[in-house]
Amino acid sequence: MDTQAPERLDALRFTRRKESWVAAAHGRFYKITRASDDPLRDLDDPACIAIATREYNDACFLHALDAAACQPLRRDRACIVYPYLDGPDLRPLLIGPATPAQRGAALRDAMRLLACLHHGDARGYPVKDYRRDGFLAPPPAVLARMHGRTRTPVVTGFEARNFRFDPLHDRWCFFDPHHVWVGHAEEDFARFMISLLMLRGRRGGPRPWTRFDRFRLREAYEAHAPARLDATLLNYFLEEELAMRRFHAVKLARRLPAASRLPVMAYTRFYYHRFQRALACQRF
């Protein structure tokens, strides 16, 4: 429970992000779901309140499974209040001058957390139908593998960019769960792996970041997981995750002004073509 006196939200200076407004003050991090160009208008918007309520409940559910999932302190309409983590993000540690041992330890912590979350009882959450709710239709061999396998909580925000070090508890802390549903554990693992491969992003050129061992990553997960991962499903979800990111990147490029649309579209297609070829070397 947050025992600190609440800040006046209208006195905070919020920064605009793609889907939210964020601010930090007095050891607290504030996040308002964004639907307009005014954070205070979004604060009382019923749709924004519904999204914030779902995220707050999801974050509380995940924290109950493992303390390394960041626990929100409270919710005020469409604003969720989190403790402010003043340690470094995982992304700069991985792509920076860290030693292989430091990178390996951080990734093992992330995999331990993912495995613990997959032990959770997600009854009451929606069950994903992979035959229709995806960006790449699963072939019969994949559907056959899915049949009869135990499903787990799936956390769509489980990516490398959503980890920050918590100096107070000396651990990496996961935040921003996005959505939680019931699905296959291989989806979360593949999403995290794609987020590693894409760490450099477009500014680093169309080349994946590969300073990790996917088999050790899998071993670190399976050391704590409820079940071993299926290679066929892993390979499918790697392709499906890339298809999803390509879809949204192309959609965003098409919304640009005409003067910049063509070059951005060309680069986007080139980038994902190169990445698709590189992914062939990352299969299980």
Secondary structure as a PSIPRED ss2 file (coil, helix, strand):
# PSIPRED VFORMAT (PSIPRED V4.0)

   1 M C   1.000  0.000  0.000
   2 D C   1.000  0.000  0.000
   3 T C   1.000  0.000  0.000
   4 Q C   1.000  0.000  0.000
   5 A C   1.000  0.000  0.000
   6 P C   1.000  0.000  0.000
   7 E C   1.000  0.000  0.000
   8 R C   1.000  0.000  0.000
   9 L H   0.000  1.000  0.000
  10 D H   0.000  1.000  0.000
  11 A H   0.000  1.000  0.000
  12 L C   1.000  0.000  0.000
  13 R C   1.000  0.000  0.000
  14 F C   1.000  0.000  0.000
  15 T E   0.000  0.000  1.000
  16 R E   0.000  0.000  1.000
  17 R C   1.000  0.000  0.000
  18 K C   1.000  0.000  0.000
  19 E C   1.000  0.000  0.000
  20 S E   0.000  0.000  1.000
  21 W E   0.000  0.000  1.000
  22 V E   0.000  0.000  1.000
  23 A E   0.000  0.000  1.000
  24 A E   0.000  0.000  1.000
  25 A E   0.000  0.000  1.000
  26 H C   1.000  0.000  0.000
  27 G C   1.000  0.000  0.000
  28 R E   0.000  0.000  1.000
  29 F E   0.000  0.000  1.000
  30 Y E   0.000  0.000  1.000
  31 K E   0.000  0.000  1.000
  32 I E   0.000  0.000  1.000
  33 T E   0.000  0.000  1.000
  34 R C   1.000  0.000  0.000
  35 A C   1.000  0.000  0.000
  36 S C   1.000  0.000  0.000
  37 D C   1.000  0.000  0.000
  38 D C   1.000  0.000  0.000
  39 P H   0.000  1.000  0.000
  40 L H   0.000  1.000  0.000
  41 R H   0.000  1.000  0.000
  42 D H   0.000  1.000  0.000
  43 L H   0.000  1.000  0.000
  44 D C   1.000  0.000  0.000
  45 D C   1.000  0.000  0.000
  46 P H   0.000  1.000  0.000
  47 A H   0.000  1.000  0.000
  48 C H   0.000  1.000  0.000
  49 I H   0.000  1.000  0.000
  50 A H   0.000  1.000  0.000
  51 I H   0.000  1.000  0.000
  52 A H   0.000  1.000  0.000
  53 T H   0.000  1.000  0.000
  54 R H   0.000  1.000  0.000
  55 E H   0.000  1.000  0.000
  56 Y H   0.000  1.000  0.000
  57 N H   0.000  1.000  0.000
  58 D H   0.000  1.000  0.000
  59 A H   0.000  1.000  0.000
  60 C H   0.000  1.000  0.000
  61 F H   0.000  1.000  0.000
  62 L H   0.000  1.000  0.000
  63 H H   0.000  1.000  0.000
  64 A H   0.000  1.000  0.000
  65 L H   0.000  1.000  0.000
  66 D C   1.000  0.000  0.000
  67 A C   1.000  0.000  0.000
  68 A C   1.000  0.000  0.000
  69 A E   0.000  0.000  1.000
  70 C C   1.000  0.000  0.000
  71 Q C   1.000  0.000  0.000
  72 P C   1.000  0.000  0.000
  73 L C   1.000  0.000  0.000
  74 R E   0.000  0.000  1.000
  75 R E   0.000  0.000  1.000
  76 D E   0.000  0.000  1.000
  77 R C   1.000  0.000  0.000
  78 A C   1.000  0.000  0.000
  79 C E   0.000  0.000  1.000
  80 I E   0.000  0.000  1.000
  81 V E   0.000  0.000  1.000
  82 Y E   0.000  0.000  1.000
  83 P E   0.000  0.000  1.000
  84 Y C   1.000  0.000  0.000
  85 L C   1.000  0.000  0.000
  86 D C   1.000  0.000  0.000
  87 G C   1.000  0.000  0.000
  88 P C   1.000  0.000  0.000
  89 D E   0.000  0.000  1.000
  90 L H   0.000  1.000  0.000
  91 R H   0.000  1.000  0.000
  92 P H   0.000  1.000  0.000
  93 L H   0.000  1.000  0.000
  94 L H   0.000  1.000  0.000
  95 I H   0.000  1.000  0.000
  96 G C   1.000  0.000  0.000
  97 P C   1.000  0.000  0.000
  98 A C   1.000  0.000  0.000
  99 T C   1.000  0.000  0.000
 100 P H   0.000  1.000  0.000
 101 A H   0.000  1.000  0.000
 102 Q H   0.000  1.000  0.000
 103 R H   0.000  1.000  0.000
 104 G H   0.000  1.000  0.000
 105 A H   0.000  1.000  0.000
 106 A H   0.000  1.000  0.000
 107 L H   0.000  1.000  0.000
 108 R H   0.000  1.000  0.000
 109 D H   0.000  1.000  0.000
 110 A H   0.000  1.000  0.000
 111 M H   0.000  1.000  0.000
 112 R H   0.000  1.000  0.000
 113 L H   0.000  1.000  0.000
 114 L H   0.000  1.000  0.000
 115 A H   0.000  1.000  0.000
 116 C H   0.000  1.000  0.000
 117 L H   0.000  1.000  0.000
 118 H C   1.000  0.000  0.000
 119 H C   1.000  0.000  0.000
 120 G C   1.000  0.000  0.000
 121 D C   1.000  0.000  0.000
 122 A C   1.000  0.000  0.000
 123 R C   1.000  0.000  0.000
 124 G C   1.000  0.000  0.000
 125 Y C   1.000  0.000  0.000
 126 P C   1.000  0.000  0.000
 127 V E   0.000  0.000  1.000
 128 K C   1.000  0.000  0.000
 129 D C   1.000  0.000  0.000
 130 Y C   1.000  0.000  0.000
 131 R C   1.000  0.000  0.000
 132 R C   1.000  0.000  0.000
 133 D C   1.000  0.000  0.000
 134 G C   1.000  0.000  0.000
 135 F C   1.000  0.000  0.000
 136 L C   1.000  0.000  0.000
 137 A C   1.000  0.000  0.000
 138 P C   1.000  0.000  0.000
 139 P C   1.000  0.000  0.000
 140 P H   0.000  1.000  0.000
 141 A H   0.000  1.000  0.000
 142 V H   0.000  1.000  0.000
 143 L H   0.000  1.000  0.000
 144 A H   0.000  1.000  0.000
 145 R H   0.000  1.000  0.000
 146 M H   0.000  1.000  0.000
 147 H C   1.000  0.000  0.000
 148 G C   1.000  0.000  0.000
 149 R C   1.000  0.000  0.000
 150 T C   1.000  0.000  0.000
 151 R C   1.000  0.000  0.000
 152 T E   0.000  0.000  1.000
 153 P E   0.000  0.000  1.000
 154 V E   0.000  0.000  1.000
 155 V E   0.000  0.000  1.000
 156 T C   1.000  0.000  0.000
 157 G C   1.000  0.000  0.000
 158 F C   1.000  0.000  0.000
 159 E C   1.000  0.000  0.000
 160 A H   0.000  1.000  0.000
 161 R H   0.000  1.000  0.000
 162 N H   0.000  1.000  0.000
 163 F E   0.000  0.000  1.000
 164 R E   0.000  0.000  1.000
 165 F E   0.000  0.000  1.000
 166 D E   0.000  0.000  1.000
 167 P C   1.000  0.000  0.000
 168 L C   1.000  0.000  0.000
 169 H C   1.000  0.000  0.000
 170 D C   1.000  0.000  0.000
 171 R E   0.000  0.000  1.000
 172 W E   0.000  0.000  1.000
 173 C E   0.000  0.000  1.000
 174 F E   0.000  0.000  1.000
 175 F C   1.000  0.000  0.000
 176 D C   1.000  0.000  0.000
 177 P C   1.000  0.000  0.000
 178 H C   1.000  0.000  0.000
 179 H C   1.000  0.000  0.000
 180 V E   0.000  0.000  1.000
 181 W E   0.000  0.000  1.000
 182 V E   0.000  0.000  1.000
 183 G E   0.000  0.000  1.000
 184 H C   1.000  0.000  0.000
 185 A H   0.000  1.000  0.000
 186 E H   0.000  1.000  0.000
 187 E H   0.000  1.000  0.000
 188 D H   0.000  1.000  0.000
 189 F H   0.000  1.000  0.000
 190 A H   0.000  1.000  0.000
 191 R H   0.000  1.000  0.000
 192 F H   0.000  1.000  0.000
 193 M H   0.000  1.000  0.000
 194 I H   0.000  1.000  0.000
 195 S H   0.000  1.000  0.000
 196 L H   0.000  1.000  0.000
 197 L H   0.000  1.000  0.000
 198 M C   1.000  0.000  0.000
 199 L C   1.000  0.000  0.000
 200 R C   1.000  0.000  0.000
 201 G C   1.000  0.000  0.000
 202 R H   0.000  1.000  0.000
 203 R H   0.000  1.000  0.000
 204 G H   0.000  1.000  0.000
 205 G C   1.000  0.000  0.000
 206 P C   1.000  0.000  0.000
 207 R C   1.000  0.000  0.000
 208 P C   1.000  0.000  0.000
 209 W C   1.000  0.000  0.000
 210 T C   1.000  0.000  0.000
 211 R C   1.000  0.000  0.000
 212 F C   1.000  0.000  0.000
 213 D C   1.000  0.000  0.000
 214 R H   0.000  1.000  0.000
 215 F H   0.000  1.000  0.000
 216 R H   0.000  1.000  0.000
 217 L H   0.000  1.000  0.000
 218 R H   0.000  1.000  0.000
 219 E H   0.000  1.000  0.000
 220 A H   0.000  1.000  0.000
 221 Y H   0.000  1.000  0.000
 222 E H   0.000  1.000  0.000
 223 A C   1.000  0.000  0.000
 224 H C   1.000  0.000  0.000
 225 A C   1.000  0.000  0.000
 226 P C   1.000  0.000  0.000
 227 A C   1.000  0.000  0.000
 228 R C   1.000  0.000  0.000
 229 L C   1.000  0.000  0.000
 230 D C   1.000  0.000  0.000
 231 A H   0.000  1.000  0.000
 232 T H   0.000  1.000  0.000
 233 L H   0.000  1.000  0.000
 234 L H   0.000  1.000  0.000
 235 N H   0.000  1.000  0.000
 236 Y H   0.000  1.000  0.000
 237 F H   0.000  1.000  0.000
 238 L H   0.000  1.000  0.000
 239 E H   0.000  1.000  0.000
 240 E H   0.000  1.000  0.000
 241 E H   0.000  1.000  0.000
 242 L H   0.000  1.000  0.000
 243 A H   0.000  1.000  0.000
 244 M H   0.000  1.000  0.000
 245 R H   0.000  1.000  0.000
 246 R H   0.000  1.000  0.000
 247 F H   0.000  1.000  0.000
 248 H H   0.000  1.000  0.000
 249 A H   0.000  1.000  0.000
 250 V H   0.000  1.000  0.000
 251 K H   0.000  1.000  0.000
 252 L H   0.000  1.000  0.000
 253 A H   0.000  1.000  0.000
 254 R H   0.000  1.000  0.000
 255 R C   1.000  0.000  0.000
 256 L C   1.000  0.000  0.000
 257 P C   1.000  0.000  0.000
 258 A H   0.000  1.000  0.000
 259 A H   0.000  1.000  0.000
 260 S H   0.000  1.000  0.000
 261 R H   0.000  1.000  0.000
 262 L H   0.000  1.000  0.000
 263 P H   0.000  1.000  0.000
 264 V H   0.000  1.000  0.000
 265 M H   0.000  1.000  0.000
 266 A H   0.000  1.000  0.000
 267 Y H   0.000  1.000  0.000
 268 T H   0.000  1.000  0.000
 269 R H   0.000  1.000  0.000
 270 F H   0.000  1.000  0.000
 271 Y H   0.000  1.000  0.000
 272 Y H   0.000  1.000  0.000
 273 H H   0.000  1.000  0.000
 274 R H   0.000  1.000  0.000
 275 F H   0.000  1.000  0.000
 276 Q H   0.000  1.000  0.000
 277 R H   0.000  1.000  0.000
 278 A H   0.000  1.000  0.000
 279 L H   0.000  1.000  0.000
 280 A H   0.000  1.000  0.000
 281 C H   0.000  1.000  0.000
 282 Q H   0.000  1.000  0.000
 283 R C   1.000  0.000  0.000
 284 F C   1.000  0.000  0.000
